[in-house]
Amino acid sequence: MRALATWQDKCIDSQLLVASIVGLFKQRGLDSDKLLRGTGIFTADIRKPDHLISPKQLSRLLDNALSLWPSGDLSFLLGQLWLPSQSGALTAGIFCARDLKSLGHFWHKYHWLTQPWLQTWRWQGEQEWHFLLSLDLGMQRHKQFFIELSLSSLTACCKQLLGQAWRGCISFPYPAPANLAHYYKYFGTELSFDAPLCRISMAKSLLCQPLLFASHLEAHAIDFTGSKYTEQLNKPAALQPWEHPHASTLDRHFNEPLASTVLGPQLTMAKNARQALLAHGFRHGLAAGIRLKLMQKTLSLPEMAQLLEISPATLKRRLGEMGLSYGQLVDESRLIKALYFLAEPEQDANSIAHSLSFSDASNFRRSFKRWTGQLPAYFRFWLA
């Protein structure tokens, strides 16, 4: 795994979220100097191509922005601007998607290019696709802001590309907020709160509806017959170990033909996005990188530090800078896996406890209630 971004590492493109926040402040006639005060970011920097800032700088900027913004809708307004304000391989690939399913596949794989503060997980149920969101880069204090930003950008993107309002269900990992009217306005009414994780659920029928640009793309589709791509298009999609933690269920949920998600122009855009991601200094933050490793194998803090080639004390310190602890990441990883297992009818409490390295089912139930406030049976089939 490539180097993992920490609190001090400059890994976030300032021309994306930062530029959008500054632009909104200027549009409203608010003081952008106060906005940037103490962040180490200057107006001239935002105009520079490839200028990067650290999670620490972004967190300080958000502290300023949320204290100065006169209403509770900053994250929602920024989300509405997300698609038109972006550029490059990721946005081009999104516009080349023929339906929401291929769009979700593409964004899931390359979202670091524009929203590196997120970590995403996908799960295919019988009637729906589910996306789970976790925070990367350790900005836990701004969890609600980033979830509102990301989901409002999702719903705005769907509306632009489908030509209709987004339809789906969202579960939020915090109590119902004071600005609930904004949630109904941007996300609809199929909402729930106090969930163990942020979950977005969309019906498969909606995901397969062609986007507005689909017919245009079909008319200009690239013919790969006889080319080196023909073999690729007929192969199963590469299975991503971070998409599902249990290898025996990967084939059932993720073994889809690549041709069903990436065709013609989007294959070219995927290649461009991959090159852009490879050119980036980072692909994951420290929190996301640790979760990925824990999804594959239970590791103690010293074992994880050895794997990351740093000392246990350094690992503790770097997580502490992000407002995280190693135990918290272990619990989060176990929770994600537990929710996946609970969606499987054949998995009982004993088998799940064994898979998660608990001594017995009772110990697993106690831990699950500590994580969520509910017993596992309450979330049975939450991702079914």
Summary of the structure (lengths in Angstrom):
residues: 384
radius of gyration: 21.0
end to end distance: 31.1
largest distance: 60.0
contacts: 1199
relative contact order: 0.13
helix: 55%
strand: 9%
